[in-house]
Amino acid sequence: QVQLVESGGGLVLPGGSLRLACVTSANIFGRYVMGWYRQAPGKQRELVATITWSGTIGYTDSVKGRFNISTDSAENTMYLQMNNLQPEDTAVYYCNSVPASRLGFWGQGTQVIVSS
């Protein structure tokens, strides 16, 4: 049974940092390209960062230089280190396969609010 459990969100001031975690099932990183998505209020869900089994990483332009995606296979966990957060980063963040249809379901997500 595959699981996706996101955590680490919260309320942070502009310029602050958060580290999100996604606990998954064993061996998932070797089978799927994985990514972090986010959905801001009133907007479509967007893919912000991806990582392949070989460690190839990609970011959407709006987070390049600020976000860092990584995995810990021993802990079956994927992380998203988010630095210099801005109000436009406010969203619910989700982890999933890329494309998400490969796993076919979504976790509960974790809310990030960037506000002064």
C-alpha positions in Angstrom: 0.0 0.0 0.0 1.6 3.3 -1.2 1.4 6.2 1.2 2.0 9.9 0.9 2.1 11.8 4.2 3.1 15.4 4.0 4.2 17.5 7.0 6.2 20.6 8.0 4.0 23.4 6.9 3.1 26.4 9.0 2.9 30.2 9.2 6.1 32.0 8.4 7.2 35.6 7.9 8.3 36.7 4.4 11.9 35.8 4.1 11.6 32.9 6.4 12.2 29.2 5.8 10.4 25.9 6.2 11.3 22.3 5.4 8.5 20.1 4.2 8.7 16.3 4.5 6.9 13.6 2.6 6.9 10.1 4.1 6.3 7.5 1.4 6.4 3.8 0.9 9.6 1.8 0.6 11.4 1.8 -2.8 9.1 4.4 -4.3 12.1 6.6 -5.3 13.4 3.9 -7.6 10.1 3.4 -9.3 8.8 6.9 -9.9 9.9 10.4 -10.7 8.7 12.3 -7.6 7.8 15.9 -7.1 6.3 18.6 -4.9 3.2 20.3 -6.0 1.3 23.3 -4.6 -2.1 24.7 -4.9 -2.8 28.3 -3.9 -6.3 29.5 -3.2 -8.3 29.9 -6.3 -5.5 28.5 -8.5 -4.7 25.2 -10.2 -2.3 22.8 -8.7 1.2 23.4 -10.0 4.4 21.3 -10.0 7.2 23.2 -8.3 10.1 20.6 -8.0 11.0 17.2 -9.3 13.6 14.6 -8.6 14.4 11.4 -10.4 15.8 8.1 -9.1 19.2 9.2 -10.4 19.1 12.5 -8.7 18.2 14.7 -11.6 16.4 17.8 -10.2 14.2 20.4 -11.7 12.3 23.5 -10.5 9.7 25.8 -11.8 11.2 29.2 -12.4 9.4 30.9 -9.5 11.2 28.8 -6.9 14.7 28.4 -8.5 17.4 29.4 -6.1 15.1 29.3 -3.2 13.7 25.8 -2.9 15.7 22.5 -2.7 14.3 19.1 -3.2 16.0 16.0 -1.8 15.3 12.4 -0.8 16.4 10.1 2.0 15.8 6.6 0.7 16.7 5.0 4.0 13.9 6.9 5.6 11.5 6.7 2.6 11.2 10.5 2.9 11.3 13.3 0.4 12.0 16.9 1.5 11.5 20.4 0.2 13.7 23.0 1.8 12.1 26.4 1.2 14.1 29.5 1.8 13.3 33.2 1.4 9.6 32.4 1.4 7.3 35.0 -0.1 3.5 35.6 0.2 3.0 34.1 -3.3 4.4 30.8 -2.0 1.3 30.5 0.2 -0.4 27.3 -0.8 -1.1 23.7 0.2 1.9 21.6 -0.7 1.6 18.0 -1.8 4.1 15.3 -2.8 3.3 12.9 -5.6 4.7 11.0 -8.5 5.3 12.9 -11.8 2.9 12.8 -13.4 0.5 12.4 -10.4 -1.6 10.0 -12.4 1.0 7.3 -12.0 0.2 6.9 -8.3 -3.4 8.0 -8.8 -4.2 9.6 -5.5 -3.2 12.6 -3.3 -2.2 12.9 0.3 -3.7 15.4 2.6 -1.1 18.0 1.9 0.5 20.5 4.3 -0.5 24.2 4.5 2.1 26.9 4.1 1.2 30.5 4.9 3.6 33.3 4.3 2.4 36.5 5.9 3.5 39.3 8.0 
